[in-house]
């Protein structure tokens, strides 16, 4: 009876807590004024306690908040204060991990030490340029928060099973985009494709495309390693191509052939038939999408995937001339960032410092240099990641960021050479998502945007952690082999000595 009574009491306490917490949630959503912050604090305390205790859960909640909930802010369904949750989740994960690091007696690896070197370079650049503390904090927050999340997540001890389940969770989010995009298309038709972005928020088509391409790379990697393509994977590829079709995601169809060629580069010689099949599926996706778009008269004339590929030179020429009409194209921003950086030798090496052209709603006037660069469309909100990093960190800083991605990319080799099938699939996926993120830096604002960063950096941390395990296993295997060889090399000498 005592055990049963205890269970009843505990159940009643949990129910009472959930009821009270639900009341607080509704109170927070309806109340206005300064007391709103008090309600937010009451709302956050139990959540913070839970997430500090379970950082992996915090990582999942962060992913949900960015990829599924963030778009609700654009439509004012959730209050603006909820946007702070992204930074809060990152601070919780990073703070908790760094606090536990000395107790676990874990040392920083080469990639993590290089990341800290970039942070030191950013601080030196800010001091050399005489930027204010506010300017530095604003710039460093945008440039380094997901890098610190990556550093912390590398020490969360992900298991292979957990990573597999996390990928399934990401695929569920990808499938959710299909009905949401179809609903948005029923509202806006083909008139305003910037609104057809699934749950990623208005104008985030490119980020949705990067997310879908990253998951598509996993399906291609599994097909290569297993030497077969299940029908359910083909169905997933078709479903994930629907949102880019509805939202005019040109980058999806432009980069898909490059991604496939990159991933099958070794299979062309070793497994040519498989390479042909995967290439055929990619061609079918592009041609099928083009047929649907042209038949439905969805995109603007000449913007369908095949037509767009055929007129790429004209697209570049257009990008160079749109600034005459008060807009700035990608090529125009690249030329402006190069010219403005090369004018000053100091900017070539160190840039203008973190935060120089980074915008923040709460501190709009934190940088005196921002209005000058805004004349050429160079702001953290509008510029692609590569020009933005070039302006703020110079050629040296930009090279350091690119080298960090290269060091991360090289870690995939340990997984690709693994004896375990799943790890080999992870290795190929790791290479692909790093390439996608790198290419996205030249096409859009992936480094500055939460959706792209929360897709790449957590997955990269998981794969890097597995690569550390694989490296340790290989080193132990090598040491065992050397010891065995040395033992066998002594046997004849010992045998000769005993016979004499």
C-alpha positions as CSV (number, residue, x, y, z in Angstrom):
1,X,0.0,0.0,0.0
2,X,2.8,2.4,0.8
3,X,4.4,2.0,-2.6
4,X,1.1,2.5,-4.3
5,X,0.3,5.5,-2.2
6,X,3.7,7.0,-3.0
7,X,3.1,6.6,-6.7
8,X,-0.3,8.3,-6.4
9,X,1.2,11.2,-4.4
10,X,4.0,11.6,-6.9
11,X,1.6,11.5,-9.8
12,X,-0.6,14.2,-8.2
13,X,2.4,16.4,-7.6
14,X,3.5,16.1,-11.2
15,X,0.0,16.8,-12.5
16,X,-0.2,19.9,-10.2
17,X,3.2,21.1,-11.5
18,X,2.1,20.7,-15.1
19,X,-1.1,22.5,-14.4
20,X,0.7,25.4,-12.7
21,X,3.3,25.5,-15.5
22,X,0.5,25.5,-18.2
23,X,-1.1,28.4,-16.3
24,X,2.2,30.3,-16.3
25,X,2.6,29.7,-20.1
26,X,-0.9,31.1,-20.9
27,X,-0.3,34.0,-18.5
28,X,2.9,34.9,-20.2
29,X,1.2,34.8,-23.7
30,X,-1.6,37.1,-22.6
31,X,0.0,39.5,-20.1
32,X,1.5,42.8,-21.2
33,X,3.8,45.4,-19.7
34,X,7.0,45.1,-17.5
35,X,5.6,42.2,-15.5
36,X,6.0,40.1,-18.7
37,X,9.7,39.6,-17.8
38,X,8.8,38.3,-14.4
39,X,6.5,35.7,-15.9
40,X,9.3,34.8,-18.4
41,X,11.6,34.2,-15.5
42,X,9.1,31.9,-13.7
43,X,8.6,30.1,-17.0
44,X,12.3,29.6,-17.6
45,X,13.5,28.3,-14.2
46,X,12.2,24.7,-14.5
47,X,13.2,24.6,-18.1
48,X,16.7,25.7,-17.3
49,X,17.0,23.1,-14.5
50,X,16.0,20.4,-16.9
51,X,18.2,21.4,-19.8
52,X,21.3,21.9,-17.6
53,X,20.8,18.3,-16.3
54,X,20.3,16.9,-19.8
55,X,22.4,18.9,-22.4
56,X,21.5,16.5,-25.2
57,X,17.8,17.3,-24.6
58,X,18.7,20.9,-24.7
59,X,20.3,20.4,-28.1
60,X,17.2,18.7,-29.4
61,X,15.0,21.5,-28.0
62,X,17.3,24.1,-29.6
63,X,16.9,22.4,-33.0
64,X,13.1,22.3,-32.6
65,X,13.1,26.0,-31.5
66,X,15.1,27.1,-34.5
67,X,13.6,24.9,-37.3
68,X,10.0,24.5,-36.2
69,X,9.1,27.3,-33.8
70,X,11.1,30.3,-35.0
71,X,8.8,31.1,-38.0
72,X,6.0,31.8,-35.5
73,X,7.8,34.9,-34.5
74,X,7.5,36.3,-38.0
75,X,3.7,36.0,-37.8
76,X,3.6,37.3,-34.2
77,X,2.1,34.1,-33.0
78,X,4.8,34.0,-30.3
79,X,6.2,37.1,-28.5
80,X,9.4,38.6,-29.7
81,X,11.1,37.8,-26.4
82,X,11.1,34.1,-27.4
83,X,13.8,34.8,-29.9
84,X,16.2,35.0,-26.9
85,X,15.7,31.3,-26.3
86,X,18.3,30.4,-29.1
87,X,21.1,32.2,-27.2
88,X,19.9,30.9,-23.9
89,X,20.0,27.3,-25.0
90,X,23.5,27.7,-26.5
91,X,24.7,29.3,-23.3
92,X,23.2,26.5,-21.2
93,X,24.9,23.8,-23.3
94,X,28.2,25.6,-23.5
95,X,28.3,26.7,-19.9
96,X,27.4,23.3,-18.5
97,X,29.9,21.5,-20.7
98,X,32.8,23.8,-20.0
99,X,32.0,23.6,-16.3
100,X,32.2,19.8,-16.4
101,X,35.3,19.6,-18.6
102,X,37.9,19.8,-15.8
103,X,36.1,17.1,-13.8
104,X,36.1,14.7,-16.8
105,X,39.8,15.4,-17.4
106,X,39.2,15.8,-21.1
107,X,41.7,17.7,-23.2
108,X,41.0,19.9,-26.2
109,X,41.8,18.4,-29.6
110,X,43.5,20.1,-32.5
111,X,40.2,21.4,-34.1
112,X,39.1,22.8,-30.8
113,X,42.4,24.5,-30.1
114,X,42.3,26.1,-33.6
115,X,38.8,27.4,-32.9
116,X,40.1,29.2,-29.7
117,X,43.0,30.6,-31.9
118,X,40.3,32.2,-34.1
119,X,38.6,33.7,-31.0
120,X,42.0,35.2,-29.9
121,X,42.5,36.6,-33.4
122,X,39.0,38.2,-33.3
123,X,39.8,39.8,-29.9
124,X,43.1,41.1,-31.2
125,X,41.4,42.6,-34.3
126,X,38.8,44.3,-32.1
127,X,41.5,45.8,-29.9
128,X,43.7,46.9,-32.9
129,X,40.7,48.6,-34.6
130,X,39.6,50.3,-31.3
131,X,36.1,48.9,-31.5
132,X,33.9,49.3,-28.4
133,X,33.1,46.4,-26.1
134,X,29.5,46.5,-27.4
135,X,30.6,46.3,-31.0
136,X,32.9,43.3,-30.2
137,X,30.2,41.5,-28.2
138,X,27.6,42.0,-31.0
139,X,30.0,40.7,-33.7
140,X,31.4,37.8,-31.6
141,X,28.0,36.6,-30.7
142,X,27.0,36.2,-34.3
143,X,30.3,34.7,-35.5
144,X,31.1,32.4,-32.6
145,X,28.0,31.3,-30.7
146,X,27.6,28.2,-32.9
147,X,31.3,27.6,-32.9
148,X,31.2,27.4,-29.1
149,X,28.2,25.1,-29.4
150,X,30.3,22.9,-31.6
151,X,33.1,22.9,-29.1
152,X,30.8,22.0,-26.2
153,X,28.9,19.4,-28.1
154,X,32.1,17.6,-29.0
155,X,32.3,16.6,-25.3
156,X,28.7,15.4,-24.8
157,X,29.6,11.8,-25.5
158,X,27.2,11.0,-28.3
159,X,26.6,7.3,-29.0
160,X,26.1,6.0,-32.5
161,X,22.6,5.0,-31.7
162,X,21.8,8.5,-30.4
163,X,23.2,10.1,-33.6
164,X,21.1,7.7,-35.8
165,X,17.9,8.7,-33.9
166,X,18.8,12.4,-34.1
167,X,19.1,12.0,-37.9
168,X,15.6,10.4,-38.0
169,X,14.4,13.3,-36.0
170,X,15.8,15.7,-38.6
171,X,14.1,13.7,-41.4
172,X,10.8,14.1,-39.5
173,X,11.3,17.8,-39.5
174,X,12.1,17.7,-43.3
175,X,8.8,15.8,-44.0
176,X,6.9,18.4,-41.9
177,X,8.1,21.0,-44.4
178,X,6.0,19.3,-47.2
179,X,2.5,19.9,-45.9
180,X,3.5,23.3,-44.5
181,X,4.8,24.4,-47.9
182,X,1.7,23.1,-49.6
183,X,-0.5,25.1,-47.3
184,X,1.6,28.2,-47.8
185,X,1.4,27.7,-51.6
186,X,-2.4,27.5,-51.4
187,X,-2.3,30.9,-49.7
188,X,0.3,32.8,-51.7
189,X,0.3,30.7,-55.0
190,X,3.4,31.6,-57.0
191,X,3.1,35.3,-56.4
192,X,5.4,35.5,-53.3
193,X,7.8,32.5,-53.1
194,X,9.6,34.1,-50.2
195,X,6.6,33.1,-48.0
196,X,6.8,29.5,-49.1
197,X,9.6,28.4,-46.8
198,X,8.0,25.7,-44.6
199,X,8.7,26.4,-40.9
200,X,12.0,28.3,-41.6
201,X,10.4,31.7,-41.7
202,X,9.8,34.4,-44.3
203,X,12.7,34.8,-46.9
204,X,14.5,31.7,-45.6
205,X,14.3,29.6,-48.8
206,X,18.0,29.2,-49.1
207,X,18.3,28.0,-45.6
208,X,15.5,25.5,-46.1
209,X,17.3,24.2,-49.2
210,X,20.6,23.8,-47.3
211,X,18.8,21.8,-44.6
212,X,17.2,19.5,-47.2
213,X,20.4,19.0,-49.2
214,X,22.2,18.0,-46.0
215,X,19.7,15.3,-45.3
216,X,19.8,14.2,-49.0
217,X,23.5,13.7,-48.7
218,X,22.9,11.1,-46.0
219,X,20.6,9.1,-48.3
220,X,23.2,9.2,-51.1
221,X,25.9,8.2,-48.6
222,X,23.9,5.2,-47.4
223,X,23.2,4.2,-51.1
224,X,26.9,4.2,-51.8
225,X,27.9,2.2,-48.8
226,X,25.1,-0.4,-49.0
227,X,25.3,-0.5,-52.8
228,X,21.5,-0.3,-53.1
229,X,18.7,2.4,-53.0
230,X,15.5,1.4,-51.2
231,X,12.3,2.7,-52.6
232,X,11.5,4.6,-49.3
233,X,14.7,6.6,-49.9
234,X,13.7,7.5,-53.4
235,X,10.3,8.5,-52.0
236,X,12.0,10.7,-49.4
237,X,14.1,12.4,-52.1
238,X,11.0,13.1,-54.1
239,X,9.1,14.5,-51.0
240,X,12.1,16.7,-50.0
241,X,12.1,18.2,-53.5
242,X,8.6,19.5,-53.2
243,X,9.3,22.6,-50.9
244,X,12.2,23.8,-53.1
245,X,9.8,23.6,-56.1
246,X,7.1,25.5,-54.4
247,X,9.4,28.1,-52.8
248,X,11.6,28.7,-56.0
249,X,14.7,27.2,-54.3
250,X,17.1,27.6,-57.3
251,X,20.1,26.7,-55.2
252,X,18.7,23.3,-54.5
253,X,18.7,22.3,-58.2
254,X,21.9,24.2,-59.0
255,X,23.9,22.5,-56.3
256,X,22.3,19.0,-56.5
257,X,24.4,17.9,-59.5
258,X,27.6,19.2,-57.8
259,X,26.7,17.4,-54.6
260,X,26.1,14.1,-56.5
261,X,29.3,14.3,-58.5
262,X,31.3,15.1,-55.3
263,X,29.8,12.1,-53.4
264,X,30.2,9.6,-56.3
265,X,33.7,10.8,-57.3
266,X,35.3,7.5,-56.1
267,X,32.4,5.3,-57.2
268,X,32.8,6.2,-60.9
269,X,35.8,3.9,-61.1
270,X,34.9,1.3,-58.5
271,X,31.1,1.0,-58.8
272,X,30.2,2.6,-62.1
273,X,26.7,1.1,-62.3
274,X,25.8,2.6,-58.8
275,X,27.2,5.9,-59.9
276,X,25.1,5.9,-63.0
277,X,21.9,5.0,-61.0
278,X,22.5,7.8,-58.4
279,X,23.3,10.3,-61.2
280,X,20.1,9.2,-63.0
281,X,18.0,9.8,-59.9
282,X,19.5,13.3,-59.6
283,X,18.8,14.1,-63.3
284,X,15.3,12.8,-62.9
285,X,14.7,15.1,-59.9
286,X,15.9,18.1,-61.8
287,X,14.1,17.3,-65.1
288,X,10.9,16.3,-63.2
289,X,11.0,19.5,-61.2
290,X,11.6,21.6,-64.3
291,X,8.6,19.9,-66.0
292,X,6.3,20.5,-63.1
293,X,7.4,24.2,-62.8
294,X,7.0,24.9,-66.5
295,X,3.7,23.1,-66.8
296,X,2.3,25.0,-63.8
297,X,3.8,28.3,-64.9
298,X,5.1,28.6,-61.4
299,X,8.4,30.4,-61.5
300,X,9.2,33.5,-63.5
301,X,10.0,32.8,-67.2
302,X,13.6,31.6,-67.6
303,X,14.0,30.8,-63.9
304,X,13.1,27.1,-64.1
305,X,16.1,24.9,-63.1
306,X,17.2,23.9,-66.6
307,X,16.7,27.4,-68.1
308,X,18.5,28.9,-65.2
309,X,21.5,26.6,-65.7
310,X,21.6,27.5,-69.4
311,X,21.7,31.2,-68.8
312,X,24.1,31.4,-65.9
313,X,26.4,33.9,-67.7
314,X,23.4,36.2,-68.2
315,X,22.6,35.8,-64.5
316,X,26.1,37.0,-63.5
317,X,25.7,40.0,-65.8
318,X,22.4,40.8,-64.3
319,X,23.8,40.6,-60.8
320,X,26.4,43.2,-61.8
321,X,23.8,45.6,-63.0
322,X,21.0,45.4,-60.5
323,X,22.8,47.9,-58.2
324,X,21.9,50.6,-60.8
325,X,18.2,50.1,-59.8
326,X,18.8,50.5,-56.1
327,X,19.5,46.8,-55.3
328,X,22.7,44.9,-54.8
329,X,23.4,41.5,-56.4
330,X,25.7,38.9,-55.1
331,X,28.5,39.6,-57.5
332,X,28.2,43.4,-56.8
333,X,28.6,42.7,-53.1
334,X,31.7,40.6,-53.7
335,X,33.3,43.3,-55.8
336,X,32.4,46.0,-53.2
337,X,33.8,43.9,-50.3
338,X,37.1,43.2,-52.2
339,X,37.6,46.9,-53.2
340,X,36.8,48.3,-49.8
341,X,39.1,45.8,-48.1
342,X,42.0,46.2,-50.4
343,X,42.0,50.0,-50.0
344,X,43.5,49.7,-46.5
345,X,46.4,47.4,-45.7
346,X,45.2,47.0,-42.2
347,X,41.8,45.8,-43.4
348,X,43.6,43.2,-45.6
349,X,45.1,41.6,-42.5
350,X,42.7,42.3,-39.7
351,X,39.5,43.6,-41.2
352,X,37.3,46.2,-39.5
353,X,36.9,44.1,-36.4
354,X,34.1,41.9,-35.1
355,X,30.7,43.7,-35.2
356,X,31.8,46.4,-37.6
357,X,28.9,45.7,-40.0
358,X,26.8,43.4,-37.7
359,X,23.4,44.6,-37.0
360,X,21.5,44.2,-33.7
361,X,18.0,45.5,-33.0
362,X,18.8,46.3,-29.3
363,X,21.9,48.3,-30.3
364,X,21.4,49.8,-33.7
365,X,24.1,52.5,-33.3
366,X,26.8,50.3,-31.8
367,X,29.1,50.6,-34.8
368,X,30.0,53.9,-36.6
369,X,31.3,52.0,-39.6
370,X,28.1,50.1,-40.4
371,X,26.3,53.0,-42.3
372,X,29.3,53.4,-44.6
373,X,29.3,49.7,-45.7
374,X,25.5,49.6,-45.9
375,X,25.8,51.9,-48.9
376,X,27.0,48.9,-50.9
377,X,24.5,46.5,-49.3
378,X,27.2,45.0,-46.9
379,X,25.4,44.2,-43.7
380,X,25.3,41.0,-41.6
381,X,21.6,40.7,-42.6
382,X,22.0,41.1,-46.4
383,X,25.5,40.1,-47.3
384,X,26.7,36.6,-48.0
385,X,28.8,35.0,-45.2
386,X,32.1,35.2,-47.2
387,X,32.0,39.0,-47.8
388,X,30.7,39.6,-44.3
389,X,33.6,37.7,-42.7
390,X,36.1,39.4,-45.1
391,X,35.0,42.9,-44.1
392,X,35.1,42.2,-40.3
393,X,38.1,39.8,-40.1
394,X,40.2,40.6,-43.3
395,X,41.8,38.0,-45.5
396,X,43.7,36.5,-42.6
397,X,40.6,36.0,-40.5
398,X,38.6,34.7,-43.5
399,X,41.4,32.2,-44.2
400,X,41.3,31.1,-40.5
401,X,37.6,30.4,-40.7
402,X,38.0,28.5,-44.0
403,X,40.9,26.5,-42.5
404,X,38.8,25.5,-39.5
405,X,36.2,24.1,-42.0
406,X,39.1,22.2,-43.7
407,X,40.3,20.7,-40.4
408,X,36.7,19.6,-39.7
409,X,36.4,18.2,-43.2
410,X,39.5,16.1,-42.8
411,X,38.1,14.4,-39.7
412,X,35.7,12.6,-42.0
413,X,38.5,10.4,-43.3
414,X,38.7,8.5,-40.0
415,X,35.0,7.6,-40.3
416,X,35.2,6.8,-44.0
417,X,38.0,4.2,-43.3
418,X,36.1,2.6,-40.4
419,X,35.2,-1.0,-40.3
420,X,31.7,-0.2,-39.2
421,X,29.1,0.5,-42.0
422,X,27.2,3.1,-40.2
423,X,30.3,5.1,-39.5
424,X,31.4,5.0,-43.1
425,X,28.0,6.4,-44.0
426,X,28.4,9.1,-41.4
427,X,31.9,9.9,-42.9
428,X,30.5,10.5,-46.4
429,X,27.6,12.5,-45.0
430,X,30.1,14.6,-42.9
431,X,32.1,15.5,-46.0
432,X,29.0,16.4,-47.9
433,X,27.4,18.7,-45.3
434,X,30.7,20.5,-44.8
435,X,30.9,21.1,-48.5
436,X,27.3,22.3,-48.5
437,X,27.9,24.7,-45.7
438,X,31.1,26.0,-47.3
439,X,29.3,26.6,-50.7
440,X,26.4,28.2,-48.8
441,X,28.8,30.8,-47.4
442,X,29.3,32.2,-50.9
443,X,25.6,31.9,-51.9
444,X,23.8,33.2,-48.8
445,X,24.1,34.2,-45.1
446,X,24.5,30.7,-43.7
447,X,27.0,31.6,-41.0
448,X,24.8,34.4,-39.7
449,X,21.5,32.5,-39.8
450,X,20.4,30.0,-37.1
451,X,18.7,27.6,-39.4
452,X,21.8,26.7,-41.4
453,X,24.1,26.8,-38.4
454,X,21.9,24.6,-36.2
455,X,21.8,22.1,-39.1
456,X,25.6,21.9,-39.6
457,X,27.4,22.5,-36.4
458,X,25.6,20.0,-34.1
459,X,26.0,17.3,-36.7
460,X,29.6,18.2,-37.2
461,X,30.2,17.9,-33.5
462,X,28.7,14.4,-33.4
463,X,30.7,13.2,-36.3
464,X,33.9,14.8,-35.0
465,X,33.3,13.0,-31.7
466,X,33.0,9.7,-33.5
467,X,36.1,10.5,-35.5
468,X,38.0,10.9,-32.1
469,X,36.8,7.4,-31.1
470,X,37.9,6.0,-34.5
471,X,41.3,7.7,-34.2
472,X,41.8,6.2,-30.7
473,X,40.9,2.8,-32.0
474,X,43.3,3.0,-34.9
475,X,46.1,4.2,-32.6
476,X,45.5,1.3,-30.2
477,X,45.4,-1.1,-33.1
478,X,48.7,0.2,-34.5
479,X,50.4,0.0,-31.1
480,X,49.1,-3.6,-30.7
481,X,50.5,-4.5,-34.1
482,X,53.9,-3.0,-33.4
483,X,54.1,-4.8,-30.0
484,X,53.2,-8.1,-31.7
485,X,55.8,-7.6,-34.4
486,X,58.5,-6.8,-31.9
487,X,57.6,-9.9,-29.9
488,X,57.8,-12.1,-32.9
489,X,61.1,-10.5,-33.9
490,X,62.7,-11.6,-30.6
491,X,61.6,-15.2,-30.8
492,X,64.3,-16.5,-33.1
493,X,67.0,-14.9,-30.9
494,X,65.6,-16.4,-27.8
495,X,65.2,-19.8,-29.4
496,X,68.9,-19.8,-30.6
497,X,70.1,-18.8,-27.1
498,X,68.2,-21.7,-25.5
499,X,69.5,-24.3,-28.0
500,X,73.1,-23.3,-27.3
